[in-house]
Amino acid sequence: MTFPMSQNRDLGHPPVGAFILLSMPPPCIFCDNDSGSTEHLWPDWMHKLVKFAPINLQEADGTIISGQDPEQTITTVCHDCNTGWMSLIENKASTRLKPMLLNQPIVIDPGGMKLLTEWAVLRAMVFESIKLKNDNEQFFIRKERVAFREKQTVPDRTRVWVGALENSHIGYHGTDFALWRSAEDRTRIGTGSVGTIYAGHILMHTVTEHIHPPYELPPGPVIAAPPGPWDERLVEIYPSHPKRADWPTKPFADEGPTGILALRDRWHIGEKVSKIKNVPSNNGDNAHGDKG
């Protein structure tokens, strides 16, 4: 943005005393460096294994934007993060993800579950950084993103599941929801966020809950999903996890009661809310979730 200091019309030479304010890029979502490094929304190694069709983009019940390039790049991270610790997470997790992408059976041990958890949380944070700014705020706070960069610390009250898809797809569904004191008492005590990642035959499902001050609750999840077809199709790998998981699990279909969209609505309890704000309420102890 240029602020002229005189009426000089010689556009080739700014007048004496003139100054120019350049639009600076916002900081990286994980550190204080400037963002702007080109990062694939979906890892480049995936596209080398599978040629995905164009994808659709939609926020809540908004207009569906069709024909988006599955090899889309973003610029919300910096060069150091992109080529450093983020690349390391991708490289380590890809040893498990590559056969899963192609629907090749594998046994996931606790070490593999840790790698998949870190990858899923990273993807959730990156996807959120480009969500449409339709009066919604970013769910993951900067302290959580910085801690994840420094030590791969998974945010408190986060759960991660792994599953399988019957057919190959690529996409991400993000859903924020309000936490109320109870179904009857609509006092807002927190916010939750659910992410469903599907790539090839891989399905990852994450949920994180924030309790807003001044409220305090014991450690652990606040709400549980109602029973559904996901119970026999998902394996929790964080924080609880089995000694081993045989993958693929019973797969999700393209549509219907066992389809991907049914999983997206797993946490839909109560009435729908259209906007999410990370703001505190007044009082509360128990919780109830509403989708946004």
Residue pairs with C-beta under 8 A, 6 or more apart in sequence:
1 20
1 21
1 22
1 23
2 20
2 21
3 18
3 19
3 20
3 21
4 15
4 18
5 15
5 17
5 18
5 19
6 15
6 17
6 18
8 14
8 15
14 20
24 34
25 34
25 35
25 36
25 75
26 34
26 35
26 76
27 33
27 34
27 35
28 34
28 35
28 37
28 76
28 77
28 78
28 81
29 35
29 76
29 77
29 125
29 126
29 129
29 142
29 145
30 77
30 78
30 81
30 86
30 125
30 145
30 146
30 148
30 149
31 78
31 80
31 81
31 146
31 149
33 78
33 79
33 80
33 81
34 78
35 75
35 76
35 77
35 78
36 75
36 78
36 79
37 75
37 77
37 78
37 79
37 81
37 82
37 83
38 73
38 74
38 75
38 82
39 73
39 74
39 75
39 76
39 77
39 82
39 86
39 126
40 47
40 71
40 72
40 73
40 74
41 72
41 73
41 74
41 126
41 127
41 130
42 52
42 70
42 71
42 72
42 170
42 199
43 90
43 94
44 71
45 90
45 94
45 98
46 52
46 101
46 170
46 199
46 200
47 70
47 71
49 98
49 101
49 102
49 200
50 101
50 102
50 168
50 170
50 200
52 70
52 168
52 169
52 170
53 70
54 66
54 67
54 68
54 69
54 70
55 68
55 69
55 70
55 170
55 171
56 64
56 65
56 66
56 67
56 68
56 171
57 64
57 65
57 68
58 64
58 65
59 131
59 132
59 134
60 134
60 274
60 292
62 132
62 134
70 170
74 126
74 129
74 130
76 126
76 129
76 130
77 86
77 126
77 129
81 149
85 149
85 152
86 122
89 115
89 118
89 119
89 122
89 152
90 119
92 115
93 115
93 116
93 118
93 119
95 115
96 106
96 108
96 112
96 115
96 116
97 116
97 119
97 199
97 202
99 105
99 106
100 106
100 164
100 200
100 201
100 202
100 247
100 248
101 199
101 200
101 201
101 202
102 200
102 201
103 164
103 168
103 200
103 201
103 248
105 246
105 247
105 248
106 247
107 244
107 245
107 246
107 247
108 116
108 162
108 237
108 244
108 245
108 246
108 247
109 243
109 244
110 241
110 243
110 244
113 162
113 237
113 238
113 241
113 245
114 238
116 160
116 162
116 204
116 237
117 154
117 160
117 237
117 238
118 152
118 154
119 204
120 160
120 195
120 197
120 204
120 206
121 148
121 154
121 155
121 158
121 160
121 206
122 148
123 172
123 195
123 197
123 204
124 140
124 174
124 193
124 195
124 197
124 206
124 208
125 140
125 145
125 148
127 172
127 174
127 195
127 197
128 138
128 139
128 140
128 174
128 193
128 195
129 138
131 138
131 174
134 275
135 275
136 176
136 275
136 276
136 277
136 292
137 276
137 277
137 278
138 278
139 176
139 191
139 193
139 208
139 210
139 276
139 278
140 155
140 193
140 208
141 210
141 278
144 153
144 155
147 153
147 155
148 154
148 155
154 160
154 238
155 208
156 219
157 208
157 209
157 210
157 211
157 219
157 220
157 221
157 222
158 206
158 207
158 208
158 238
158 239
159 206
159 207
159 208
159 221
159 236
159 238
159 239
160 204
160 205
160 206
160 236
160 237
160 238
161 204
161 205
161 206
161 230
161 234
161 235
161 236
161 237
162 202
162 203
162 204
162 205
162 234
162 235
162 237
162 245
162 247
162 249
163 203
163 204
163 205
163 230
163 233
163 234
163 235
163 249
163 251
163 252
163 263
164 201
164 202
164 203
164 233
164 247
164 248
164 249
164 250
164 251
164 252
165 198
165 200
165 201
165 202
165 203
165 251
165 252
165 260
166 201
166 251
166 252
166 253
166 254
167 201
167 253
167 254
168 200
168 201
169 198
169 199
169 200
169 254
169 260
170 198
170 199
170 200
171 198
171 260
172 195
172 196
172 197
172 198
173 194
173 195
173 196
173 260
173 264
174 193
174 194
174 195
174 196
175 193
175 194
175 195
175 264
175 267
175 291
175 292
176 191
176 192
176 193
176 194
176 276
176 291
176 292
177 191
177 192
177 193
177 194
177 267
177 268
177 273
177 276
177 289
177 290
177 291
177 292
178 188
178 190
178 191
178 192
178 273
178 276
178 289
178 290
178 292
179 188
179 189
179 190
179 191
179 192
179 209
179 211
179 222
179 223
179 287
179 288
179 289
180 186
180 187
180 188
180 189
180 270
180 284
180 287
180 288
180 289
180 290
181 187
181 189
181 283
181 284
181 285
181 286
181 287
181 288
182 286
182 287
182 288
183 270
183 288
185 284
187 281
187 282
187 283
187 284
188 212
188 279
188 280
188 281
188 284
189 211
189 212
189 215
189 281
189 283
189 284
189 285
189 287
190 209
190 210
190 211
190 212
190 215
190 222
190 287
191 209
191 210
191 212
191 276
191 277
191 278
192 207
192 208
192 209
192 210
192 222
192 223
192 267
192 289
193 207
193 208
194 205
194 206
194 207
194 264
194 266
194 267
195 204
195 205
195 206
195 207
196 203
196 204
196 205
196 206
196 260
196 263
196 264
197 203
197 204
197 205
197 206
198 204
198 260
201 248
201 251
203 234
203 252
203 260
203 263
205 230
205 234
205 263
205 266
207 221
207 267
209 221
209 222
209 223
210 278
211 217
211 222
212 278
212 279
212 280
212 281
213 280
214 280
215 280
215 281
215 283
215 284
215 285
217 285
217 287
222 287
222 289
223 267
223 269
223 287
223 288
223 289
225 266
225 267
226 266
226 269
228 262
228 266
229 252
229 257
229 258
229 262
230 262
230 263
230 266
232 250
233 249
233 250
233 251
233 252
233 258
234 249
235 242
235 245
235 247
235 249
237 245
252 258
252 259
252 260
252 262
252 263
253 259
253 260
254 260
255 261
256 262
265 291
267 289
267 291
268 291
269 288
269 289
269 290
269 291
270 288
270 289
270 290
270 291
271 290
272 290
272 291
272 292
273 290
273 291
273 292
274 292
275 292
276 292
